[in-house]
Amino acid sequence: MKTQIITTAEIKVLLGISDSSQDAMLEMANDFMTEILLDLLGLDNFDVTAYIDEEINIYDNGYLEFKNYPIEITSPVPTFKDTNFTALTSYPDSWFLEDDQKPFIKGKNSAGNLFEWCKGRLLVSYTAGWKVVSTFTVADYSSMANKTFSVKVAGTTTEWTMKASGATGNQIDVGASNDLTATSIATALGGTASGAVVTLPAGHYLTFGTMTSTEGSVDNFDLPNSFRVAVSMLVGGFVAGKQKQGGVESYSLGGKSVSFGTQADFKLFEQTVQAYLPSSKRFNCV
């Protein structure tokens, strides 16, 4: 199962659904439509993933076309083999991206000129993807009492206050160690803890109030919100089709069929993801 990039609660807000009678269906549709969107975009994963010996094209203009993106070009640097799995001994001295949201990179030599590749295909090992969920690392639990931070999710921002003990409401008890404090925070926010690191659910964006870098650090998700909106719209089309609401319309994209409640919904979806589509994929009305 692929990592969810939007919570079902956020989908309900975007679709204007207020009751909980469809929650189980929406949760399953969220998982399914996340995979559908990946398929439409030609990606394996949204989250940061290491890919080993992926076969790629080399174009006459010096571009290397990777399947997944955004591509990490510094740490780690991509490594290459020929199609006989023999490691290359000659590499570019530097890399650059024409557009960091597209799966193309070029290499330069030490003189700043375009690196000359042999035409054909290569096998590449590389890392690509976005940070899909936010994380919070507890650095010093002993100074956390009465410090505040805020979490925004589903359009609502909630302020939380750390307490030495006796937490109530939007308060969280400080534990007896960094790890136990992380567990306490994860429990309050519906996330998970591993050591001193709290992983928040999808769509949670954390900012410090009176809390500082002395107490902890935040690494928020950098996945484009357009993908999150796109999943919600695919779920909306699924719900409309299931309930036979309005004139549900189907469209084909790269050989796949997707449905939307109205043509306006489809147009918005198209605008949302168009910049990320492989150039070979175009929409057509079925």
JOVENGI-V432487 format. One record per residue. N is the residue number from 1. RES is the residue in one small letter. SS is DSSP state (a for helix, b for strand, c for the rest). Layout:
{{N RES SS} {N RES SS}}
This chain:
{{1 m c} {2 k c} {3 t c} {4 q c} {5 i c} {6 i c} {7 t c} {8 t a} {9 a a} {10 e a} {11 i a} {12 k a} {13 v a} {14 l a} {15 l a} {16 g c} {17 i c} {18 s c} {19 d c} {20 s c} {21 s c} {22 q c} {23 d a} {24 a a} {25 m a} {26 l a} {27 e a} {28 m a} {29 a a} {30 n a} {31 d a} {32 f a} {33 m a} {34 t a} {35 e a} {36 i a} {37 l a} {38 l a} {39 d a} {40 l a} {41 l a} {42 g c} {43 l c} {44 d c} {45 n c} {46 f c} {47 d b} {48 v c} {49 t b} {50 a b} {51 y b} {52 i b} {53 d b} {54 e b} {55 e b} {56 i b} {57 n b} {58 i b} {59 y c} {60 d c} {61 n c} {62 g c} {63 y c} {64 l b} {65 e b} {66 f c} {67 k c} {68 n c} {69 y c} {70 p c} {71 i b} {72 e c} {73 i c} {74 t c} {75 s c} {76 p c} {77 v c} {78 p c} {79 t b} {80 f b} {81 k b} {82 d c} {83 t c} {84 n c} {85 f c} {86 t c} {87 a b} {88 l c} {89 t c} {90 s c} {91 y c} {92 p c} {93 d c} {94 s b} {95 w b} {96 f b} {97 l c} {98 e c} {99 d c} {100 d c} {101 q c} {102 k c} {103 p c} {104 f b} {105 i b} {106 k b} {107 g b} {108 k b} {109 n c} {110 s c} {111 a c} {112 g c} {113 n c} {114 l b} {115 f c} {116 e c} {117 w c} {118 c c} {119 k c} {120 g b} {121 r b} {122 l b} {123 l b} {124 v b} {125 s b} {126 y b} {127 t b} {128 a b} {129 g c} {130 w b} {131 k c} {132 v c} {133 v c} {134 s c} {135 t b} {136 f b} {137 t b} {138 v b} {139 a c} {140 d c} {141 y a} {142 s a} {143 s a} {144 m c} {145 a c} {146 n c} {147 k c} {148 t b} {149 f b} {150 s b} {151 v b} {152 k b} {153 v b} {154 a c} {155 g c} {156 t b} {157 t b} {158 t b} {159 e b} {160 w b} {161 t b} {162 m b} {163 k b} {164 a c} {165 s c} {166 g c} {167 a c} {168 t c} {169 g c} {170 n c} {171 q b} {172 i b} {173 d b} {174 v c} {175 g c} {176 a c} {177 s c} {178 n a} {179 d a} {180 l a} {181 t a} {182 a a} {183 t a} {184 s a} {185 i a} {186 a a} {187 t a} {188 a a} {189 l a} {190 g c} {191 g c} {192 t b} {193 a b} {194 s b} {195 g c} {196 a c} {197 v b} {198 v b} {199 t b} {200 l c} {201 p c} {202 a c} {203 g c} {204 h c} {205 y b} {206 l b} {207 t b} {208 f b} {209 g c} {210 t c} {211 m c} {212 t c} {213 s c} {214 t c} {215 e c} {216 g b} {217 s b} {218 v b} {219 d b} {220 n c} {221 f c} {222 d c} {223 l c} {224 p c} {225 n a} {226 s a} {227 f a} {228 r a} {229 v a} {230 a a} {231 v a} {232 s a} {233 m a} {234 l a} {235 v a} {236 g a} {237 g a} {238 f a} {239 v a} {240 a a} {241 g a} {242 k a} {243 q a} {244 k c} {245 q c} {246 g c} {247 g c} {248 v c} {249 e b} {250 s b} {251 y b} {252 s b} {253 l b} {254 g c} {255 g c} {256 k b} {257 s b} {258 v b} {259 s b} {260 f b} {261 g c} {262 t c} {263 q a} {264 a a} {265 d a} {266 f a} {267 k a} {268 l a} {269 f a} {270 e a} {271 q a} {272 t a} {273 v a} {274 q a} {275 a a} {276 y a} {277 l c} {278 p c} {279 s c} {280 s c} {281 k c} {282 r c} {283 f b} {284 n b} {285 c b} {286 v c}}
